[in-house]
């Protein structure tokens, strides 16, 4: 079942189809235009696991396929912005040998890849790219940017200032200095790596050898003070994606599909793990089927798997 209700500004709900009718706004004054509401008001009906499902737990995917859930239009602004960006960029498909929004499938999966271009440095190979509109926090995580704090002596006329009292009298007075460094161990791109590698496998099965995979990320809060404090000083980034072992990628999607298939038969599936639930943060305001998830756990307590 796709989304069925909108959450209104007064926190009450209305049927999406009713809201979109002429005179259908239950509050009298619309919170957004109907074209925007149409755009954000419908999710794709369930048609199996797709490459973009990586990072979404099987319970969330299953419940979105089977539950009448509520959408808050105000919370889908950036998703709509990303959809619009994809649409504008796909206008130029087939120009300069570019494939854009190409539908692909094999025996196990279907998907729509963002863009495939010829590799200008390696004849006969192709570059696979995916467009993302992210907040600066996500972009910083994808780049491995972290804040490093160090203590540095305070200088006066080139000489260190000494403490004049207290138990540390005579020691150098210091200040905390923050700097942005790249720490590869903090890079968080697993879901994107799985997604693009699954597309890569599909393209290579169709005769397009892939030499590189990249994310083209647009920080939606680029240029702001908070973005700059995170080390995000540009409005567009090309982020390389590593090549994963084919078998690992295929096994991931196979197991995800098996979990959801079992859910359709039994009515139960495990809770999202720490990675899928963002250490539990996703459950608190970022999951549109959280209420149905809680209900499932209550109805199947003996099967419930904690984070």
C-alpha positions as CSV (number, residue, x, y, z in Angstrom):
1,X,0.0,0.0,0.0
2,X,1.3,3.5,-0.8
3,X,1.1,6.4,1.6
4,X,-2.6,7.2,2.3
5,X,-2.8,10.3,4.5
6,X,-1.2,13.7,4.8
7,X,-0.4,15.2,8.1
8,X,-1.8,18.7,8.3
9,X,-0.1,21.7,10.0
10,X,-2.5,21.2,13.0
11,X,-1.3,17.6,13.3
12,X,-4.6,16.1,12.2
13,X,-4.7,14.0,9.0
14,X,-6.5,13.9,5.7
15,X,-6.8,11.3,3.0
16,X,-4.3,12.3,0.3
17,X,-6.9,11.8,-2.5
18,X,-9.3,14.0,-0.6
19,X,-6.8,16.7,0.0
20,X,-6.0,16.9,-3.7
21,X,-9.6,17.4,-4.8
22,X,-10.9,20.8,-5.5
23,X,-11.9,22.3,-2.2
24,X,-10.4,19.3,-0.5
25,X,-8.2,21.1,2.0
26,X,-9.7,20.4,5.4
27,X,-8.1,23.6,6.9
28,X,-9.4,26.0,4.2
29,X,-6.0,27.3,3.3
30,X,-3.5,24.9,1.7
31,X,-0.1,24.4,3.3
32,X,1.4,23.9,-0.2
33,X,0.5,23.9,-3.9
34,X,-1.3,20.9,-5.3
35,X,1.5,20.1,-7.8
36,X,3.9,19.9,-4.8
37,X,1.5,17.8,-2.8
38,X,1.0,15.4,-5.8
39,X,4.8,15.1,-6.1
40,X,5.4,14.2,-2.4
41,X,2.1,12.4,-1.8
42,X,2.8,9.1,-3.6
43,X,5.5,6.5,-3.1
44,X,6.2,3.8,-5.6
45,X,4.1,0.7,-5.0
46,X,6.1,-2.3,-3.9
47,X,7.7,-4.2,-6.8
48,X,10.6,-6.0,-5.0
49,X,13.9,-4.8,-3.6
50,X,15.7,-2.3,-5.8
51,X,19.4,-1.1,-5.6
52,X,18.3,2.1,-3.8
53,X,16.9,-0.1,-0.9
54,X,20.4,-0.5,0.6
55,X,20.4,1.0,4.1
56,X,16.7,0.5,4.6
57,X,15.7,-2.3,7.0
58,X,13.4,-5.1,5.8
59,X,10.8,-4.1,8.3
60,X,10.6,-0.6,7.1
61,X,10.4,-1.8,3.4
62,X,7.8,-4.4,4.3
63,X,5.6,-2.0,6.3
64,X,5.7,0.7,3.5
65,X,4.5,-2.0,1.2
66,X,1.6,-3.2,3.4
67,X,0.6,-0.3,5.7
68,X,-1.5,2.8,5.2
69,X,0.9,5.4,6.6
70,X,1.0,9.2,7.0
71,X,3.2,11.6,5.1
72,X,4.1,15.1,6.4
73,X,4.5,17.2,3.2
74,X,6.7,19.7,5.0
75,X,9.2,16.9,5.8
76,X,9.5,15.9,2.1
77,X,10.8,19.2,0.8
78,X,14.4,18.0,0.2
79,X,13.3,14.7,-1.3
80,X,11.2,16.7,-3.7
81,X,14.2,19.0,-4.4
82,X,16.3,15.9,-5.2
83,X,13.6,14.5,-7.5
84,X,13.4,17.8,-9.4
85,X,17.2,17.9,-9.8
86,X,17.1,14.4,-11.2
87,X,14.4,15.3,-13.6
88,X,16.3,18.4,-14.9
89,X,19.6,16.5,-15.4
90,X,17.9,13.6,-17.2
91,X,16.7,16.0,-20.0
92,X,20.2,15.6,-21.6
93,X,20.2,11.8,-21.8
94,X,21.5,10.4,-25.1
95,X,23.5,13.6,-25.6
96,X,27.3,13.0,-25.8
97,X,26.7,9.3,-25.4
98,X,25.2,9.7,-21.9
99,X,22.6,7.3,-20.6
100,X,20.4,8.9,-17.9
101,X,17.5,7.4,-15.8
102,X,18.1,4.1,-17.5
103,X,15.9,1.2,-16.5
104,X,17.9,-2.0,-15.9
105,X,17.0,-5.5,-14.7
106,X,18.2,-9.0,-14.4
107,X,16.6,-12.2,-12.9
108,X,17.0,-10.8,-9.3
109,X,16.4,-7.0,-9.4
110,X,15.1,-4.0,-11.2
111,X,16.4,-0.4,-10.9
112,X,16.9,3.0,-12.5
113,X,20.4,4.3,-12.6
114,X,21.1,8.0,-12.7
115,X,23.8,8.5,-15.3
116,X,26.3,6.5,-17.3
117,X,29.0,8.3,-19.3
118,X,32.0,7.3,-21.4
119,X,35.2,7.4,-19.5
120,X,37.2,10.2,-21.3
121,X,40.5,8.8,-19.9
122,X,39.9,5.1,-20.6
123,X,38.5,4.1,-24.0
124,X,35.8,1.4,-24.0
125,X,34.9,1.9,-20.3
126,X,32.2,3.9,-18.6
127,X,31.7,6.1,-15.5
128,X,28.6,5.4,-13.4
129,X,27.3,8.3,-11.3
130,X,24.5,8.9,-8.9
131,X,23.1,12.3,-7.9
132,X,22.5,13.0,-4.2
133,X,21.1,16.1,-2.4
134,X,22.4,15.9,1.1
135,X,22.8,18.0,4.2
136,X,26.3,19.1,5.0
137,X,26.5,16.6,7.8
138,X,26.0,13.7,5.4
139,X,28.4,15.2,2.9
140,X,31.1,15.6,5.6
141,X,30.6,12.0,6.7
142,X,30.9,10.8,3.1
143,X,34.2,12.7,2.7
144,X,35.5,11.6,6.1
145,X,35.8,15.2,7.4
146,X,36.1,15.3,11.2
147,X,36.8,18.1,13.7
148,X,40.2,17.7,15.5
149,X,40.7,19.7,18.6
150,X,44.2,20.6,19.9
151,X,45.6,22.7,22.7
152,X,48.0,25.5,21.6
153,X,49.9,28.0,23.7
154,X,48.7,31.5,23.9
155,X,51.4,33.9,22.7
156,X,52.1,37.5,23.5
157,X,54.8,39.3,21.5
158,X,55.9,35.9,20.3
159,X,56.3,34.5,23.8
160,X,54.0,32.0,25.6
161,X,51.8,33.5,28.3
162,X,52.2,31.9,31.7
163,X,49.6,31.3,34.3
164,X,50.1,33.6,37.3
165,X,48.1,31.8,39.9
166,X,46.5,28.5,40.9
167,X,47.9,25.1,41.1
168,X,49.3,25.3,37.5
169,X,51.0,28.6,38.2
170,X,54.0,29.1,35.8
171,X,52.6,26.7,33.2
172,X,51.8,27.9,29.7
173,X,48.3,29.3,29.1
174,X,46.6,27.4,26.2
175,X,43.6,27.7,24.0
176,X,41.6,25.0,22.2
177,X,42.0,25.2,18.4
178,X,39.6,23.2,16.1
179,X,40.6,22.1,12.6
180,X,39.0,20.0,9.9
181,X,40.9,16.8,9.0
182,X,40.2,13.9,6.8
183,X,39.9,10.6,8.6
184,X,39.2,7.7,6.2
185,X,38.1,5.5,9.0
186,X,35.0,7.7,9.6
187,X,33.7,7.6,6.0
188,X,30.1,6.5,5.9
189,X,29.1,5.4,2.4
190,X,28.1,1.7,2.7
191,X,24.5,2.1,1.4
192,X,25.8,4.2,-1.6
193,X,28.5,1.7,-2.2
194,X,26.0,-1.2,-2.3
195,X,23.6,0.8,-4.5
196,X,26.1,1.8,-7.1
197,X,27.9,-1.5,-7.2
198,X,24.5,-3.2,-7.8
199,X,23.9,-0.9,-10.7
200,X,27.5,-1.5,-11.9
201,X,26.8,-5.3,-12.0
202,X,23.6,-4.7,-14.0
203,X,25.4,-2.5,-16.5
204,X,28.3,-4.9,-16.8
205,X,25.9,-7.7,-17.4
206,X,24.6,-5.7,-20.4
207,X,28.0,-5.1,-21.8
208,X,29.1,-1.8,-20.3
209,X,32.4,-2.2,-18.3
210,X,32.6,0.3,-15.5
211,X,35.9,1.9,-14.7
212,X,34.7,4.4,-12.0
213,X,31.7,5.1,-9.8
214,X,31.1,8.5,-8.2
215,X,28.4,10.3,-6.2
216,X,27.7,13.8,-7.3
217,X,26.6,15.4,-4.0
218,X,25.0,18.8,-3.6
219,X,25.0,20.1,0.0
220,X,21.5,21.6,0.4
221,X,22.8,23.9,3.1
222,X,26.0,24.8,1.3
223,X,27.4,28.2,1.9
224,X,25.9,28.4,5.4
225,X,27.9,28.9,8.6
226,X,27.2,25.4,9.9
227,X,28.3,23.8,6.6
228,X,31.6,25.7,6.6
229,X,32.2,24.7,10.2
230,X,31.9,21.1,9.0
231,X,34.5,21.7,6.3
232,X,32.0,21.9,3.5
233,X,33.1,24.9,1.5
234,X,31.8,24.0,-2.0
235,X,28.3,23.5,-3.4
236,X,29.1,20.4,-5.4
237,X,31.3,17.4,-4.7
238,X,32.3,14.4,-6.7
239,X,32.9,11.5,-4.3
240,X,34.5,8.3,-5.5
241,X,32.8,5.0,-4.7
242,X,34.9,1.9,-4.2
243,X,34.4,-1.3,-6.1
244,X,33.0,-4.1,-3.9
245,X,33.2,-7.8,-4.5
246,X,30.3,-8.9,-6.8
247,X,29.3,-11.8,-4.6
248,X,29.1,-9.7,-1.5
249,X,26.8,-7.2,-3.2
250,X,24.6,-9.9,-4.7
251,X,24.3,-11.7,-1.3
252,X,23.3,-8.5,0.5
253,X,20.3,-7.9,-1.9
254,X,19.4,-11.6,-2.0
255,X,19.2,-11.7,1.8
256,X,17.2,-8.5,2.0
257,X,14.7,-9.9,-0.6
258,X,14.4,-13.2,1.3
259,X,13.7,-11.3,4.6
260,X,10.8,-9.4,3.0
261,X,9.5,-12.4,1.1
262,X,9.3,-14.2,4.5
263,X,7.5,-11.2,6.0
264,X,4.8,-11.4,3.3
265,X,4.2,-15.0,4.3
266,X,4.4,-14.6,8.1
267,X,3.4,-11.0,8.8
268,X,6.6,-10.5,10.8
269,X,10.1,-9.3,10.1
270,X,13.0,-8.2,12.3
271,X,13.5,-4.7,13.5
272,X,16.1,-2.5,11.8
273,X,19.6,-3.0,13.0
274,X,21.9,-0.2,14.2
275,X,23.1,0.7,10.7
276,X,19.6,0.7,9.2
277,X,18.1,2.7,12.1
278,X,21.0,5.2,12.3
279,X,21.7,4.0,15.9
280,X,18.0,4.4,16.7
281,X,17.7,8.0,15.5
282,X,15.7,7.1,12.5
283,X,12.9,5.7,14.7
284,X,12.4,9.1,16.4
285,X,10.9,11.3,13.8
286,X,12.5,10.0,10.5
287,X,10.5,6.9,9.8
288,X,7.0,7.2,8.4
289,X,6.0,3.7,9.5
290,X,7.4,3.9,13.1
291,X,3.9,3.5,14.6
292,X,3.3,0.3,12.6
293,X,6.7,-0.9,13.6
294,X,5.9,-0.5,17.3
295,X,2.6,-2.3,16.8
296,X,4.4,-5.2,15.1
297,X,6.9,-5.5,18.0
298,X,4.0,-5.5,20.5
299,X,2.1,-8.2,18.6
300,X,5.2,-10.4,18.2
301,X,7.1,-9.7,21.4
302,X,8.6,-13.1,21.5
303,X,10.1,-12.6,18.0
304,X,11.2,-9.0,18.5
305,X,15.0,-8.5,17.9
306,X,16.5,-5.5,19.8
307,X,18.9,-3.0,18.3
